[in-house]
Amino acid sequence: MKGYLDRMEDGGKAVILLEEQGFEIIVPFKELPHGSAIGSWFRIYEENGDFSILLDEAERQHKEQLADELTGNLRMKSSGSKYKRD
């Protein structure tokens, strides 16, 4: 499974969204791999209700590249505002 660290909640809980499965898991932040931060991507393996979480730097870079490309495409399509400035 792939997931990303969406947010931190009170009590040191980390909320990881599992994109393909459409649900979230909540784990103690201290159980995440060293270097984890909001927006980090993970490879997640589940066995008997226990999760093994590995940082996935390649997926993070891939998602950042996609976001940059989409932003660039939107900027190229923009014709500016139809309203005049004073």
C-alpha positions as CSV (number, residue, x, y, z in Angstrom):
1,M,0.0,0.0,0.0
2,K,1.0,3.6,-0.5
3,G,0.1,6.4,1.9
4,Y,1.1,9.9,2.9
5,L,1.4,11.7,6.2
6,D,-1.6,14.1,6.0
7,R,-1.5,15.6,9.5
8,M,-0.7,15.3,13.1
9,E,-3.4,15.2,15.8
10,D,-3.3,15.8,19.5
11,G,-1.4,13.3,21.5
12,G,1.3,12.7,18.9
13,K,-0.9,10.7,16.5
14,A,0.0,10.7,12.8
15,V,-2.8,10.4,10.2
16,I,-1.7,8.5,7.1
17,L,-4.1,8.6,4.1
18,L,-4.0,5.4,2.1
19,E,-4.7,6.8,-1.4
20,E,-5.7,3.6,-3.3
21,Q,-7.8,2.1,-0.5
22,G,-9.6,5.3,0.3
23,F,-9.1,5.3,4.1
24,E,-6.8,6.4,6.8
25,I,-4.7,4.9,9.5
26,I,-3.7,6.5,12.7
27,V,-0.4,5.6,14.3
28,P,1.8,7.1,17.0
29,F,4.2,9.6,15.3
30,K,7.1,8.0,17.2
31,E,6.5,4.8,15.1
32,L,7.2,6.5,11.8
33,P,10.5,6.3,10.1
34,H,13.2,8.9,10.9
35,G,12.9,11.9,8.6
36,S,9.1,11.7,8.3
37,A,7.2,14.9,8.0
38,I,3.8,16.1,6.8
39,G,3.6,15.3,3.1
40,S,6.0,12.3,3.4
41,W,5.0,9.2,1.3
42,F,5.3,5.7,2.6
43,R,5.2,2.1,1.5
44,I,3.0,0.4,4.1
45,Y,2.7,-3.3,4.7
46,E,0.0,-4.8,7.0
47,E,0.1,-8.2,8.6
48,N,-2.3,-9.3,11.3
49,G,-3.3,-5.8,12.1
50,D,0.3,-4.6,12.5
51,F,1.8,-2.0,10.1
52,S,5.3,-1.8,8.8
53,I,5.9,1.7,7.4
54,L,8.9,2.6,5.2
55,L,9.7,6.1,3.9
56,D,9.2,6.3,0.1
57,E,11.4,9.2,-1.1
58,A,10.9,8.3,-4.8
59,E,7.2,8.6,-4.5
60,R,7.5,12.0,-2.8
61,Q,9.7,13.2,-5.6
62,H,7.3,11.8,-8.2
63,K,4.3,13.5,-6.7
64,E,6.1,16.8,-6.4
65,Q,7.1,16.7,-10.0
66,L,3.5,16.0,-11.0
67,A,2.3,19.0,-8.9
68,D,4.9,21.2,-10.5
69,E,3.9,20.2,-14.0
70,L,0.2,20.8,-13.3
71,T,1.0,24.2,-11.8
72,G,3.1,25.1,-14.8
73,N,0.3,24.0,-17.2
74,L,-2.2,26.2,-15.3
75,R,0.1,29.2,-15.4
76,M,0.5,28.7,-19.2
77,K,-3.2,28.6,-19.7
78,S,-3.9,31.7,-17.6
79,S,-4.8,34.7,-19.7
80,G,-4.7,37.0,-16.7
81,S,-7.6,38.8,-15.1
82,K,-10.5,40.3,-17.1
83,Y,-10.7,43.1,-14.6
84,K,-8.7,46.3,-15.0
85,R,-6.7,47.7,-12.1
86,D,-6.9,51.3,-11.0
